């Protein structure tokens, strides 16, 4: 299972939350959450 699929499954359960995923030393944001984070 890829990281994107896991994020989509978590987002289906927690629709109002912004999902941040730490991979190594970087924090990744996917989908519409990336637009929210880039605006801030």
C-alpha distance matrix in Angstrom:
0.0 3.8 6.8 8.4 6.5 7.1 10.5 11.3 10.9 13.0 15.3 16.0 17.3 19.1 20.5 23.3 21.5 20.6 17.2 17.5 14.7 16.3 14.9 17.7 21.0 19.9 18.9 16.8 17.3 15.7 17.4 20.8 20.5 21.1 24.4 25.5 24.9 26.7 29.6 30.1
3.8 0.0 3.8 5.4 5.4 6.5 8.8 10.1 11.0 12.7 14.4 15.7 17.5 18.6 19.6 22.1 20.0 18.5 15.1 15.0 12.3 13.9 12.3 15.3 18.3 16.9 15.9 13.5 14.1 12.5 14.5 18.1 17.8 18.0 21.3 22.6 21.9 23.4 26.4 27.1
6.8 3.8 0.0 3.8 5.5 5.1 6.2 8.6 9.9 10.6 12.1 14.3 15.7 16.2 17.3 19.3 16.9 15.1 11.6 11.3 8.5 10.5 9.5 12.9 15.5 13.8 12.4 10.1 10.7 9.6 12.2 15.6 14.7 14.9 18.5 19.4 18.5 20.2 23.2 23.6
8.4 5.4 3.8 0.0 3.8 5.4 5.1 6.2 8.7 10.0 10.4 12.3 14.6 15.0 15.3 17.6 15.7 13.9 11.0 11.5 9.8 12.6 12.1 15.7 17.8 15.4 13.4 10.3 9.7 7.4 9.1 12.6 12.6 12.9 16.1 17.4 17.1 18.6 21.4 22.3
6.5 5.4 5.5 3.8 0.0 3.8 5.4 5.1 6.2 8.7 9.7 10.6 12.9 14.3 14.8 17.7 16.3 15.4 12.5 13.8 12.2 15.1 14.7 18.3 20.7 18.6 16.6 13.7 12.9 10.4 11.4 14.6 14.7 15.8 18.7 19.8 19.9 21.7 24.2 25.0
7.1 6.5 5.1 5.4 3.8 0.0 3.8 5.4 5.1 6.3 8.5 9.9 11.1 12.3 13.8 16.3 14.4 13.8 10.6 11.7 10.1 12.9 13.1 16.7 19.1 17.3 15.1 12.9 12.3 10.9 12.5 15.3 14.5 16.0 19.2 19.5 19.3 21.6 24.1 24.3
10.5 8.8 6.2 5.1 5.4 3.8 0.0 3.8 5.4 5.1 6.0 8.6 10.1 10.2 11.1 13.3 11.3 10.2 7.2 8.8 8.1 11.6 12.6 16.4 18.1 15.8 13.0 10.5 9.1 7.7 9.3 11.7 10.7 12.4 15.5 15.7 15.6 18.1 20.3 20.6
11.3 10.1 8.6 6.2 5.1 5.4 3.8 0.0 3.8 5.5 5.0 6.2 8.9 9.8 9.9 12.8 11.9 11.5 9.5 11.9 11.8 15.4 16.2 20.0 21.7 19.2 16.3 13.5 11.4 8.9 8.9 11.1 11.3 13.4 15.8 16.3 17.0 19.3 21.2 21.9
10.9 11.0 9.9 8.7 6.2 5.1 5.4 3.8 0.0 3.8 5.4 5.2 6.8 8.9 10.1 13.4 12.5 13.0 10.9 13.5 13.2 16.5 17.5 21.2 23.2 21.1 18.3 15.9 14.2 12.3 12.6 14.5 14.2 16.6 19.1 19.1 19.8 22.4 24.1 24.5
13.0 12.7 10.6 10.0 8.7 6.3 5.1 5.5 3.8 0.0 3.8 5.4 5.3 6.1 8.3 10.9 9.4 10.2 8.1 10.9 11.1 14.5 16.3 19.8 21.4 19.4 16.3 14.5 12.7 11.7 12.6 13.8 12.7 15.4 18.0 17.3 17.7 20.7 22.3 22.2
15.3 14.4 12.1 10.4 9.7 8.5 6.0 5.0 5.4 3.8 0.0 3.8 5.4 5.0 5.3 8.1 7.4 8.2 7.3 10.8 12.0 15.7 17.6 21.3 22.4 19.9 16.5 14.3 11.6 10.2 10.0 10.6 9.9 13.1 15.1 14.4 15.5 18.4 19.6 19.8
16.0 15.7 14.3 12.3 10.6 9.9 8.6 6.2 5.2 5.4 3.8 0.0 3.8 5.8 5.8 9.5 10.0 11.6 11.1 14.6 15.5 19.2 20.9 24.6 26.0 23.5 20.2 17.9 15.3 13.3 12.5 13.0 13.1 16.3 17.9 17.4 18.9 21.7 22.6 23.1
17.3 17.5 15.7 14.6 12.9 11.1 10.1 8.9 6.8 5.3 5.4 3.8 0.0 3.8 6.0 9.1 9.4 11.8 11.3 14.7 15.8 19.3 21.4 24.9 26.2 24.1 20.7 19.0 16.7 15.5 15.3 15.5 14.8 18.2 19.9 18.7 20.0 23.1 23.9 23.8
19.1 18.6 16.2 15.0 14.3 12.3 10.2 9.8 8.9 6.1 5.0 5.8 3.8 0.0 3.8 5.7 5.7 8.6 8.9 12.5 14.4 17.8 20.4 23.8 24.6 22.3 18.7 17.3 14.8 14.2 14.1 13.7 12.3 15.9 17.5 15.8 16.9 20.3 20.9 20.4
20.5 19.6 17.3 15.3 14.8 13.8 11.1 9.9 10.1 8.3 5.3 5.8 6.0 3.8 0.0 3.8 5.7 8.2 9.5 13.4 15.7 19.3 21.8 25.3 25.9 23.2 19.5 17.6 14.4 13.4 12.3 11.2 10.6 14.4 15.2 13.7 15.6 18.7 18.9 19.0
23.3 22.1 19.3 17.6 17.7 16.3 13.3 12.8 13.4 10.9 8.1 9.5 9.1 5.7 3.8 0.0 3.8 6.9 9.5 13.0 16.0 19.4 22.3 25.5 25.6 22.9 19.1 17.7 14.5 14.2 13.3 11.4 10.1 13.9 14.3 11.9 13.9 17.1 16.8 16.4
21.5 20.0 16.9 15.7 16.3 14.4 11.3 11.9 12.5 9.4 7.4 10.0 9.4 5.7 5.7 3.8 0.0 3.8 6.1 9.4 12.5 15.7 18.8 22.0 21.9 19.4 15.6 14.5 11.7 12.2 12.3 11.1 8.6 12.2 13.4 11.0 11.9 15.5 15.8 14.9
20.6 18.5 15.1 13.9 15.4 13.8 10.2 11.5 13.0 10.2 8.2 11.6 11.8 8.6 8.2 6.9 3.8 0.0 3.8 6.5 10.0 13.1 16.1 19.2 18.9 16.1 12.3 11.1 8.2 9.3 9.9 8.9 5.7 8.7 10.5 8.3 8.5 12.1 13.0 12.3
17.2 15.1 11.6 11.0 12.5 10.6 7.2 9.5 10.9 8.1 7.3 11.1 11.3 8.9 9.5 9.5 6.1 3.8 0.0 3.8 6.5 10.0 12.8 16.1 16.3 13.7 10.0 8.7 6.5 7.7 9.6 10.0 7.0 9.2 12.1 10.8 10.2 13.5 15.2 14.6
17.5 15.0 11.3 11.5 13.8 11.7 8.8 11.9 13.5 10.9 10.8 14.6 14.7 12.5 13.4 13.0 9.4 6.5 3.8 0.0 3.8 6.6 9.7 12.7 12.6 10.1 6.3 5.9 5.3 8.0 10.9 11.9 8.5 9.3 12.6 11.6 9.7 12.7 15.1 14.1
14.7 12.3 8.5 9.8 12.2 10.1 8.1 11.8 13.2 11.1 12.0 15.5 15.8 14.4 15.7 16.0 12.5 10.0 6.5 3.8 0.0 3.8 6.3 9.6 10.5 8.4 5.4 5.1 6.4 8.6 12.1 14.0 11.3 11.5 15.1 14.8 12.8 15.2 18.1 17.3
16.3 13.9 10.5 12.6 15.1 12.9 11.6 15.4 16.5 14.5 15.7 19.2 19.3 17.8 19.3 19.4 15.7 13.1 10.0 6.6 3.8 0.0 3.8 6.3 6.9 5.7 4.3 6.1 8.9 11.7 15.3 17.3 14.4 13.9 17.6 17.3 14.6 16.7 19.8 18.6
14.9 12.3 9.5 12.1 14.7 13.1 12.6 16.2 17.5 16.3 17.6 20.9 21.4 20.4 21.8 22.3 18.8 16.1 12.8 9.7 6.3 3.8 0.0 3.8 6.1 5.6 6.1 7.1 10.4 12.5 16.3 18.8 16.5 15.5 19.2 19.6 17.0 18.4 21.9 21.2
17.7 15.3 12.9 15.7 18.3 16.7 16.4 20.0 21.2 19.8 21.3 24.6 24.9 23.8 25.3 25.5 22.0 19.2 16.1 12.7 9.6 6.3 3.8 0.0 3.8 5.6 8.0 9.9 13.6 15.9 19.7 22.1 19.6 18.3 22.0 22.3 19.3 20.5 23.9 23.0
21.0 18.3 15.5 17.8 20.7 19.1 18.1 21.7 23.2 21.4 22.4 26.0 26.2 24.6 25.9 25.6 21.9 18.9 16.3 12.6 10.5 6.9 6.1 3.8 0.0 3.8 6.9 9.9 13.5 16.5 20.2 22.1 19.3 17.7 21.1 21.1 17.8 18.7 22.1 20.8
19.9 16.9 13.8 15.4 18.6 17.3 15.8 19.2 21.1 19.4 19.9 23.5 24.1 22.3 23.2 22.9 19.4 16.1 13.7 10.1 8.4 5.7 5.6 5.6 3.8 0.0 3.8 6.4 10.0 13.0 16.6 18.5 15.8 14.0 17.3 17.6 14.3 15.2 18.6 17.7
18.9 15.9 12.4 13.4 16.6 15.1 13.0 16.3 18.3 16.3 16.5 20.2 20.7 18.7 19.5 19.1 15.6 12.3 10.0 6.3 5.4 4.3 6.1 8.0 6.9 3.8 0.0 3.8 6.8 10.3 13.8 15.3 12.4 11.1 14.5 14.4 11.3 12.9 16.2 15.2
16.8 13.5 10.1 10.3 13.7 12.9 10.5 13.5 15.9 14.5 14.3 17.9 19.0 17.3 17.6 17.7 14.5 11.1 8.7 5.9 5.1 6.1 7.1 9.9 9.9 6.4 3.8 0.0 3.8 6.7 10.3 12.3 9.9 8.4 12.2 12.7 10.3 11.7 15.1 14.9
17.3 14.1 10.7 9.7 12.9 12.3 9.1 11.4 14.2 12.7 11.6 15.3 16.7 14.8 14.4 14.5 11.7 8.2 6.5 5.3 6.4 8.9 10.4 13.6 13.5 10.0 6.8 3.8 0.0 3.8 7.1 8.6 6.2 5.2 9.0 9.6 7.9 9.7 12.8 13.0
15.7 12.5 9.6 7.4 10.4 10.9 7.7 8.9 12.3 11.7 10.2 13.3 15.5 14.2 13.4 14.2 12.2 9.3 7.7 8.0 8.6 11.7 12.5 15.9 16.5 13.0 10.3 6.7 3.8 0.0 3.8 6.6 5.9 5.5 8.8 10.3 9.9 11.3 14.0 15.1
17.4 14.5 12.2 9.1 11.4 12.5 9.3 8.9 12.6 12.6 10.0 12.5 15.3 14.1 12.3 13.3 12.3 9.9 9.6 10.9 12.1 15.3 16.3 19.7 20.2 16.6 13.8 10.3 7.1 3.8 0.0 3.8 5.4 5.7 7.6 9.5 10.5 11.6 13.5 15.3
20.8 18.1 15.6 12.6 14.6 15.3 11.7 11.1 14.5 13.8 10.6 13.0 15.5 13.7 11.2 11.4 11.1 8.9 10.0 11.9 14.0 17.3 18.8 22.1 22.1 18.5 15.3 12.3 8.6 6.6 3.8 0.0 3.8 5.3 5.3 6.7 8.9 10.1 11.1 13.1
20.5 17.8 14.7 12.6 14.7 14.5 10.7 11.3 14.2 12.7 9.9 13.1 14.8 12.3 10.6 10.1 8.6 5.7 7.0 8.5 11.3 14.4 16.5 19.6 19.3 15.8 12.4 9.9 6.2 5.9 5.4 3.8 0.0 3.8 5.4 5.1 6.2 8.6 9.9 10.9
21.1 18.0 14.9 12.9 15.8 16.0 12.4 13.4 16.6 15.4 13.1 16.3 18.2 15.9 14.4 13.9 12.2 8.7 9.2 9.3 11.5 13.9 15.5 18.3 17.7 14.0 11.1 8.4 5.2 5.5 5.7 5.3 3.8 0.0 3.8 5.4 5.1 6.0 8.5 10.0
24.4 21.3 18.5 16.1 18.7 19.2 15.5 15.8 19.1 18.0 15.1 17.9 19.9 17.5 15.2 14.3 13.4 10.5 12.1 12.6 15.1 17.6 19.2 22.0 21.1 17.3 14.5 12.2 9.0 8.8 7.6 5.3 5.4 3.8 0.0 3.8 5.5 5.2 6.2 8.8
25.5 22.6 19.4 17.4 19.8 19.5 15.7 16.3 19.1 17.3 14.4 17.4 18.7 15.8 13.7 11.9 11.0 8.3 10.8 11.6 14.8 17.3 19.6 22.3 21.1 17.6 14.4 12.7 9.6 10.3 9.5 6.7 5.1 5.4 3.8 0.0 3.8 5.5 5.3 6.5
24.9 21.9 18.5 17.1 19.9 19.3 15.6 17.0 19.8 17.7 15.5 18.9 20.0 16.9 15.6 13.9 11.9 8.5 10.2 9.7 12.8 14.6 17.0 19.3 17.8 14.3 11.3 10.3 7.9 9.9 10.5 8.9 6.2 5.1 5.5 3.8 0.0 3.8 5.4 5.2
26.7 23.4 20.2 18.6 21.7 21.6 18.1 19.3 22.4 20.7 18.4 21.7 23.1 20.3 18.7 17.1 15.5 12.1 13.5 12.7 15.2 16.7 18.4 20.5 18.7 15.2 12.9 11.7 9.7 11.3 11.6 10.1 8.6 6.0 5.2 5.5 3.8 0.0 3.8 5.4
29.6 26.4 23.2 21.4 24.2 24.1 20.3 21.2 24.1 22.3 19.6 22.6 23.9 20.9 18.9 16.8 15.8 13.0 15.2 15.1 18.1 19.8 21.9 23.9 22.1 18.6 16.2 15.1 12.8 14.0 13.5 11.1 9.9 8.5 6.2 5.3 5.4 3.8 0.0 3.8
30.1 27.1 23.6 22.3 25.0 24.3 20.6 21.9 24.5 22.2 19.8 23.1 23.8 20.4 19.0 16.4 14.9 12.3 14.6 14.1 17.3 18.6 21.2 23.0 20.8 17.7 15.2 14.9 13.0 15.1 15.3 13.1 10.9 10.0 8.8 6.5 5.2 5.4 3.8 0.0
